[in-house]
Amino acid sequence: MTISVISDHRGEPARTGRAAVNGTRLHYRTADSGPAVVLLHGVPKTGYHWRCLVPRLTERHTVVVPDLRGLGDSDHPAQGYDSATMSDDIAALMAHLGHDSYSVMGEDWGAVIGYQLAARHRDRVDALVFAEALFPGFGFEDHTALTVENVSGGLFLWHLGFYFQPDVPEMLIAGHERELITYMIKNERVHPDTATPDALEEYVRCYSMPGGIRSMLAIYRAMLVDAEQNRQAARTKLDIPVLALGGEAFIGERNETQMRLLAHDVTGHVFAAGHDLAEEVPDEVAEVVLPFLSGRRPPL
């Protein structure tokens, strides 16, 4: 059995731990030293999503890679899957690890949580990288509609309505976690071969654990709560620099368009890729992210 390891730029395995924070326990990895950046994964992934990007960051940064509440090897509590609560988990984790200020990079649901982290903890977060996420309360819901535009453009999000229905998804997914996760991961990429066997095994392992699928579905079922939380937070725009990243075959320029509604200082970049940028084009992502982070940080 392959052991899934995230390593730094020297090939040394990241340090791992568990922290009791905000009423749950989070599993996390951390590597190297310097200004801190926390990486927040989406669904149906875990912190292992960042394995290719971490060694490209650790020469300059301390990297913290948590598994979000209910996902990966973190605990699976019954409640707390709205993005505000999940962002408070991360703020508590970073405080626990001794980081008074830090940058945030999130992708997919991790980007939504990253925005809430920046909005709710403005004295702690000094830069935000928002990658490949549609934003509840600001147009996300529109892409659940069965329209010609959504279907032909590749953004008909059929699974949101399916996941929102209680009990039925659990019944149909049970025993088919591998098929669902493999389809979702590969279908949203321009480069499906970047969904490597070790990554798929890790994602299937974690989402097949007791509570794994339940927790995943709970994140989607909190979307209407998220939308209201985002509308409330957006009343005061972010003052920190924001880098909005997109894949041209998926959300693309919409990432920057959304962030301009929520922050004053927004830069956008679109890659020749699909939805999972850190796995599809990690070199290109690092080339854009590192200068952005360094430009807002004191020299080491």
C-alpha positions in Angstrom: 0.0 0.0 0.0 1.4 3.4 -1.0 1.8 5.9 1.9 0.7 9.3 0.8 3.4 11.8 1.9 3.8 15.5 1.3 7.5 16.6 1.2 9.3 20.0 1.3 11.8 21.3 -1.3 14.5 19.1 0.2 12.5 15.9 -0.1 11.9 15.8 3.7 8.4 14.7 4.8 6.2 17.4 6.2 5.6 17.3 10.0 2.2 16.1 10.9 -0.1 16.6 13.9 -3.6 16.9 15.2 -5.0 19.9 17.1 -8.2 20.3 19.1 -9.6 23.6 17.9 -13.0 25.2 17.7 -14.9 22.1 19.0 -13.2 19.6 16.6 -9.8 18.0 15.8 -8.0 18.9 12.7 -5.2 16.8 11.1 -2.5 19.0 9.6 0.9 19.0 7.9 3.5 21.7 8.2 6.9 22.3 6.6 9.9 24.6 6.8 10.2 28.2 8.0 9.6 31.8 7.1 6.3 33.7 6.6 3.4 31.4 6.9 0.8 30.5 4.2 -2.1 28.1 4.9 -3.4 26.0 2.0 -7.1 25.1 2.1 -8.3 22.2 -0.2 -11.7 21.7 -1.8 -14.0 18.7 -2.3 -13.7 15.8 -3.0 -10.1 16.2 -2.0 -7.9 16.5 1.1 -4.7 18.3 2.1 -2.9 15.9 -0.2 -4.2 18.0 -3.1 -1.3 20.4 -2.4 1.5 17.8 -2.6 3.0 19.2 -5.8 2.8 22.8 -4.8 4.2 22.5 -1.2 7.9 21.8 -2.3 7.7 24.8 -4.6 6.7 27.1 -1.6 8.7 25.8 1.3 12.1 27.3 0.3 10.5 30.7 1.2 7.6 30.0 3.4 6.2 28.0 6.3 3.4 26.0 4.7 0.5 24.7 6.8 -1.8 22.1 5.1 -4.8 21.2 7.1 -7.5 18.6 6.3 -10.7 20.6 6.6 -13.3 19.7 9.2 -14.9 16.4 8.4 -12.5 15.7 5.5 -9.2 13.8 5.2 -7.9 12.6 8.5 -9.6 15.3 10.5 -12.5 14.5 12.8 -16.1 14.2 11.5 -18.3 16.2 13.9 -22.1 16.3 13.5 -22.3 20.0 12.8 -20.3 23.1 11.8 -19.9 22.7 8.0 -20.8 26.3 7.1 -17.8 28.3 5.7 -17.7 30.7 8.6 -17.3 28.0 11.2 -14.8 26.1 9.1 -12.8 29.3 8.7 -12.8 29.8 12.5 -11.3 26.2 12.7 -8.4 27.4 10.6 -7.9 30.6 12.5 -7.8 28.6 15.7 -5.3 26.1 14.2 -3.0 28.9 13.0 -3.1 30.5 16.5 -2.4 27.1 18.0 0.7 26.8 15.8 1.9 30.2 16.8 1.2 32.1 13.6 0.0 35.6 14.4 -0.3 36.6 10.7 -0.3 34.6 7.5 -1.4 34.4 3.9 -4.2 32.1 2.8 -4.5 30.1 -0.4 -7.8 28.2 -1.0 -9.2 26.3 -3.9 -12.8 25.2 -4.6 -14.6 25.1 -1.3 -11.3 25.9 0.4 -11.3 29.2 -1.4 -14.8 30.1 -0.1 -13.6 29.2 3.4 -10.4 31.2 2.8 -12.5 34.3 1.9 -14.4 33.9 5.2 -11.1 33.5 7.1 -9.9 36.7 5.6 -13.2 38.5 6.2 -13.6 37.3 9.8 -10.0 37.5 10.9 -8.8 40.7 9.2 -6.1 41.4 11.7 -4.5 38.0 11.0 -4.7 37.5 7.2 -2.5 39.7 5.0 -3.1 38.2 1.5 -5.6 35.8 -0.1 -5.1 33.6 -3.1 -8.6 32.6 -4.3 -8.5 29.7 -6.8 -11.2 28.1 -8.9 -14.4 28.6 -6.9 -17.9 29.8 -7.6 -19.1 31.9 -4.7 -22.4 31.2 -2.8 -24.6 34.3 -2.7 -22.8 35.8 -5.8 -23.9 33.6 -8.7 -23.0 30.1 -7.6 -26.6 29.1 -7.4 -27.2 30.1 -11.0 -25.1 27.3 -12.3 -27.4 24.6 -10.9 -30.0 25.5 -13.5 -30.5 23.1 -16.5 -29.9 25.7 -19.2 -28.2 25.5 -22.7 -25.6 28.0 -21.5 -24.6 26.0 -18.4 -24.5 22.7 -20.2 -22.7 23.9 -23.3 -20.2 25.9 -21.2 -19.3 23.0 -18.9 -20.7 24.7 -15.8 -23.9 22.8 -15.2 -23.4 21.8 -11.6 -25.9 19.0 -11.5 -24.5 17.5 -8.3 -25.3 20.4 -6.1 -29.1 19.7 -6.2 -28.4 16.0 -5.8 -26.1 16.4 -2.8 -28.6 18.8 -1.1 -31.3 16.2 -0.9 -31.2 14.4 2.5 -30.5 10.7 2.7 -30.7 9.7 -1.0 -27.1 10.6 -1.9 -25.8 8.7 1.1 -27.8 5.7 0.0 -26.6 5.8 -3.6 -23.0 6.8 -3.0 -22.3 4.1 -0.3 -20.0 1.5 -1.9 -19.4 3.7 -4.9 -17.1 6.3 -3.4 -14.3 5.3 -5.8 -16.5 5.7 -8.9 -17.9 9.1 -7.8 -14.6 10.6 -6.7 -12.7 9.4 -9.8 -15.4 10.8 -12.1 -15.6 14.2 -10.3 -11.8 14.6 -10.2 -11.0 13.6 -13.8 -14.1 15.2 -15.4 -13.2 18.7 -14.3 -9.6 18.7 -15.6 -8.1 19.5 -18.9 -5.3 17.1 -17.9 -7.1 14.1 -16.4 -3.8 12.1 -16.1 -2.7 14.5 -13.4 -5.2 12.7 -11.2 -2.5 10.3 -10.2 -3.3 6.9 -8.7 -1.8 7.8 -5.3 -4.0 10.9 -5.1 -7.1 9.0 -6.0 -6.3 6.3 -3.5 -5.9 8.9 -0.8 -9.1 10.7 -1.6 -11.1 7.4 -1.8 -9.5 6.2 1.5 -10.6 9.3 3.3 -14.1 9.7 1.9 -14.8 6.0 2.5 -14.1 6.3 6.2 -17.1 6.5 8.6 -18.5 10.0 8.3 -16.5 10.9 5.2 -19.4 11.2 2.7 -21.7 12.6 5.3 -19.3 15.4 6.0 -18.8 16.1 2.4 -22.5 16.4 1.8 -22.9 18.6 4.9 -20.6 21.2 3.3 -22.8 21.4 0.2 -26.0 21.4 2.3 -24.7 24.5 4.2 -24.5 26.5 0.9 -27.6 28.6 1.6 -26.1 29.5 5.0 -22.8 30.3 3.3 -24.5 32.6 0.8 -26.0 34.7 3.6 -22.7 34.7 5.4 -20.9 35.9 2.3 -23.4 38.6 1.6 -23.0 39.9 5.2 -19.2 39.8 5.0 -19.2 41.5 1.6 -20.7 44.7 3.1 -17.1 45.6 4.0 -14.7 44.8 1.2 -11.3 43.2 1.9 -8.4 45.6 2.1 -5.7 43.0 1.7 -4.3 42.0 -1.7 -6.2 39.2 -3.5 -4.9 37.0 -6.3 -7.8 35.3 -8.2 -6.7 32.2 -10.2 -8.8 30.3 -12.7 -8.6 27.5 -15.2 -9.7 28.5 -18.7 -11.7 25.3 -19.2 -13.7 25.7 -15.9 -14.3 28.9 -13.9 -11.7 31.0 -15.6 -12.1 34.8 -15.4 -15.1 34.5 -13.2 -12.8 34.1 -10.2 -11.5 37.6 -10.7 -14.9 39.0 -11.5 -16.3 37.6 -8.2 -13.4 38.8 -6.1 -13.7 42.4 -7.5 -17.1 42.5 -5.7 -15.5 41.5 -2.4 -12.0 43.2 -2.3 -10.4 46.4 -3.4 -7.0 45.1 -4.6 -7.5 42.2 -6.9 -5.2 40.7 -9.5 -6.3 37.8 -11.8 -4.6 35.1 -13.7 -6.0 32.3 -15.9 -4.1 29.1 -16.7 -4.4 26.6 -19.6 -6.0 24.1 -17.2 -9.2 22.9 -15.7 -10.5 23.0 -12.1 -7.6 21.5 -10.1 -4.7 24.0 -10.7 -2.3 22.8 -8.0 -2.4 19.3 -9.4 -2.7 20.1 -13.1 -0.1 23.0 -13.5 1.8 23.3 -10.2 4.9 24.9 -11.8 2.8 27.6 -13.5 0.9 28.2 -10.3 4.1 28.6 -8.2 5.4 31.1 -10.8 2.4 33.3 -10.2 1.8 32.7 -6.5 5.4 33.1 -5.2 5.9 36.7 -6.5 2.5 37.7 -5.2 3.2 36.4 -1.7 6.8 37.8 -1.7 5.5 41.2 -2.8 3.5 41.5 0.3 6.0 40.0 2.8 9.1 41.3 4.4 12.3 39.7 3.0 13.5 36.6 4.9 
